[in-house]
């Protein structure tokens, strides 16, 4: 298998990554590949899309449906942060089976925890391996929830190629910056400039290496939050609302707000009132049965509750004090409106028209 680097820029909507913000990257794409907009998987959250990108498969195969899980039979719930959730083989393992060396570099420690099997070199800014820091001549990383964590992980990627030259490099950032700064802001432009410089350096070091840049999900401003769990509780509806986006990085999600909910119905008598409530809310775009959601969005039917709720544009579900909240302080994802992500490819495996989803990067690597 050819030498390859895959960069997943967490939360990078297409509006962030443009020929103006990343001129070097787009020049390389024009000369050696392509740049286009593709779609990520639903729900548009980190764990779901890393599983898809790493495996080349939809969630119906990976079985990863969120950053957080709930088992209605045992009432167990918690964060998806360790091995055992990912059920599909990854490109890391495929390279390793061929006797090739692999590296997984991430800001968020959970990415290494969930998907690190098959990585010969594994490094996270959250819990860095001291020995690997020394091998790559890297200083200790800044905190995860900082703008500088992006610079550090790109520097780690360049050092990894320069010193270790793994056959496969998978590198991903944290979406702290894009949760707080929109396209065109100085902070966002700086994030993209660091990416542009890193890709340029890696290409200069190894001109024949395949390089792909994409995102796990987009990011949008949301002004209308609704606490659907509180609404159900206030109406004595026995429903457990699971937010697939929920994670430990509360600096990014002060209300654990996101654009989708899995609804677990605990009492059959509440089915019709639940549907009626969802359909009455302007903040809700649609409510689907689990069978409908699984069929439309390639989800595993047994892991997404009885119903799946999608937020309307400019809206999100969150853990607010009251039933609703109006705010201008939230940028988030999870809904159908954060599906579009950039894909920039240098020496790609296929033609531009062969890629419709971010997962197609690895799908073509593994199946051509």
C-alpha positions, 0 to 999 in steps of 0.5 A: 500500500502507498505511503499516505497521510490523512488529516482530519481537521475537527469541526472544519466546515468548507467555509474555513478551508478555501484557496484564500485561507490555504493557498499552498494546499489548494495549489498542490491539489490543483497540480496533483489532485483535487478539492471538493465538498463531500459529506460526513456520516450522521450524526455529525459528531466526532466518534461517528465520523472517525470510525467511518473515515478510519474504516471506509464504512458507514455506522451500520458497519462500525457500530459507533453511533456517538460520543456517549452511549446508553444501554436501555436494558442495563441503564448503563451509560457513559463516554465512548473512550476506549476499545471495544466500541469500534466493530469495523477493521481500520486502515491502521490495521490493514497497513499493519497486516501488510508489515507497514508502519502506522502512526495515529496522532491526535489532540483528543486522547479518546481518539487514540483510546477508541481507535488506536489498535493498529497504530505502531506510533500513538500520540495524544496531546491529552496524554502524551507518551514521553518516550515518543515525545523524545523520539520526535523532539517535541516539547510537552503539549499545551492544554487540549482546550487551546488554540495552540494544541492545533499547532502542536499536533501539526508540528508532531505530524511533520516531525513524525514524517521527518523522523519516522516516515510511517507508511500511514499517518492519521492526524486529527485536531481538536475543534476548540477553535471552530467552536469559538471562532467562525470562518474568516476570524483571525483565530480561525485563519491562523488554524488553517495557516498552520495546516497549510504550512504542515502539508506543504512541509510534508509534501516537500519531504515526501513528494509522492506521499498521498495526502488527504485533508478532510473533517469529521463534521462541520460547525454552525452557529445556533441561537435556539436551544431546547431541553427535550428531556426536560420537556418530556419530564415536565409532561411525565413522558417516560423517555430517556434522551441520549445526546450522541454528541455529549463529551467531556470537553465542556469548554466546547459544549457548555450545554452539551448541545447538539443537533440530534437526539436518540429517544428511548421510549420506556412506556408504550403509552407515551408513544403518541404523546412523544411524537405529538410533542416533537412535531409541535416544536419549531426547533425540531425538523423531524422525528424518525423511527429507528427503522427510518433513521437506520435506512436513511442514514446507514445506522445500526437499528439496535443502537439508536433508540426508538426514535431519532430527533433532528434539530431544525436549522439554527437550533440544537438540543441541550441541557439548559435550565429551562425548556428553551434558551435563546443565545448567541454564544453557541457554535456546535454540530451534530445535525444534518446541517453539519454534514458537508466537509471539505476533501482536499486530495494530493496524489489521490487513489481515485478520481474526484468523482469517486469521492462522495463521503469522507469515508471514501478516502479509506474505502478506496485505499482498501478496495482498489 
